[in-house]
Amino acid sequence: MAVVLLVVGALGLAVLLLSLVIGEVGDLAGEADGPFSVPALAALLGGVGFGGAAAASLLPPDVPGAAAVLLPLAAGLAVAVPLA
């Protein structure tokens, strides 16, 4: 579970870096309207991934299946919302 969340965090980091590079080069991607910016969504994705992976690595191995998924997800969201 922690490996999957690390991949999600790395994807968020890659989207953040890509959006910053494209934003510096110019308006190559066109104008995007919406309530959230791409860097904010990338920070949310990275926070869920890395925060969830940290929580998943701290769980004891005898945690039941549903709790082993929901607890890291909740911890990841708790980390991600202030980041975004």
URDA-V499814 format. One record per residue. N is the residue number from 1. PSI is psi in whole degrees, -180 to 180 (999 if undefined). OMEGA is omega in radians with two decimals (999 if undefined). BURIAL is + if it has 9 or more other C-alpha atoms within 8 Angstrom, else -. Layout:
n=N psi=PSI omega=OMEGA burial=BURIAL
n=N psi=PSI omega=OMEGA burial=BURIAL
This chain:
n=1 psi=-41 omega=-3.11 burial=-
n=2 psi=-33 omega=3.14 burial=+
n=3 psi=-41 omega=3.11 burial=-
n=4 psi=-43 omega=3.14 burial=+
n=5 psi=-33 omega=3.05 burial=+
n=6 psi=-37 omega=3.09 burial=+
n=7 psi=-40 omega=3.09 burial=+
n=8 psi=-43 omega=3.10 burial=+
n=9 psi=-41 omega=3.11 burial=+
n=10 psi=-36 omega=3.07 burial=+
n=11 psi=-42 omega=3.08 burial=+
n=12 psi=-41 omega=3.10 burial=+
n=13 psi=-40 omega=3.12 burial=+
n=14 psi=-41 omega=3.10 burial=-
n=15 psi=-40 omega=3.11 burial=+
n=16 psi=-48 omega=3.13 burial=+
n=17 psi=-41 omega=3.12 burial=-
n=18 psi=-42 omega=3.13 burial=-
n=19 psi=-35 omega=3.10 burial=+
n=20 psi=-39 omega=3.12 burial=+
n=21 psi=-45 omega=3.13 burial=-
n=22 psi=-37 omega=3.11 burial=+
n=23 psi=-33 omega=3.11 burial=+
n=24 psi=-36 omega=-3.11 burial=-
n=25 psi=-39 omega=-3.14 burial=-
n=26 psi=-168 omega=-3.08 burial=-
n=27 psi=63 omega=-3.09 burial=-
n=28 psi=-30 omega=-3.06 burial=-
n=29 psi=0 omega=-3.10 burial=-
n=30 psi=-178 omega=-3.12 burial=-
n=31 psi=125 omega=3.13 burial=-
n=32 psi=120 omega=3.09 burial=-
n=33 psi=146 omega=3.10 burial=-
n=34 psi=168 omega=-3.10 burial=-
n=35 psi=-16 omega=-3.08 burial=-
n=36 psi=144 omega=3.09 burial=-
n=37 psi=161 omega=3.12 burial=-
n=38 psi=-42 omega=3.08 burial=+
n=39 psi=-33 omega=3.10 burial=+
n=40 psi=-41 omega=3.09 burial=+
n=41 psi=-36 omega=3.09 burial=+
n=42 psi=-38 omega=3.09 burial=+
n=43 psi=-38 omega=3.09 burial=+
n=44 psi=-46 omega=3.14 burial=+
n=45 psi=-44 omega=3.11 burial=+
n=46 psi=-39 omega=3.12 burial=+
n=47 psi=-41 omega=3.10 burial=+
n=48 psi=-43 omega=-3.11 burial=+
n=49 psi=-55 omega=-3.07 burial=+
n=50 psi=-39 omega=3.09 burial=+
n=51 psi=-40 omega=3.09 burial=+
n=52 psi=-38 omega=3.11 burial=+
n=53 psi=-39 omega=3.10 burial=+
n=54 psi=-42 omega=3.12 burial=+
n=55 psi=-38 omega=-3.14 burial=+
n=56 psi=-33 omega=3.14 burial=+
n=57 psi=-20 omega=3.13 burial=-
n=58 psi=-10 omega=-3.12 burial=-
n=59 psi=143 omega=3.04 burial=-
n=60 psi=156 omega=-3.06 burial=-
n=61 psi=-15 omega=-3.10 burial=-
n=62 psi=19 omega=3.09 burial=-
n=63 psi=135 omega=3.14 burial=-
n=64 psi=162 omega=-3.02 burial=-
n=65 psi=-50 omega=-3.09 burial=-
n=66 psi=-40 omega=3.13 burial=-
n=67 psi=-31 omega=3.13 burial=-
n=68 psi=-19 omega=3.08 burial=+
n=69 psi=-44 omega=-3.03 burial=+
n=70 psi=-36 omega=-3.14 burial=-
n=71 psi=-48 omega=3.07 burial=+
n=72 psi=-34 omega=3.10 burial=+
n=73 psi=-43 omega=3.11 burial=+
n=74 psi=-41 omega=3.10 burial=+
n=75 psi=-40 omega=3.10 burial=+
n=76 psi=-41 omega=3.08 burial=+
n=77 psi=-37 omega=3.10 burial=+
n=78 psi=-32 omega=3.08 burial=-
n=79 psi=-38 omega=-2.97 burial=+
n=80 psi=-37 omega=-3.06 burial=+
n=81 psi=-46 omega=3.07 burial=+
n=82 psi=-30 omega=3.10 burial=-
n=83 psi=-42 omega=-3.10 burial=+
n=84 psi=999 omega=999 burial=+
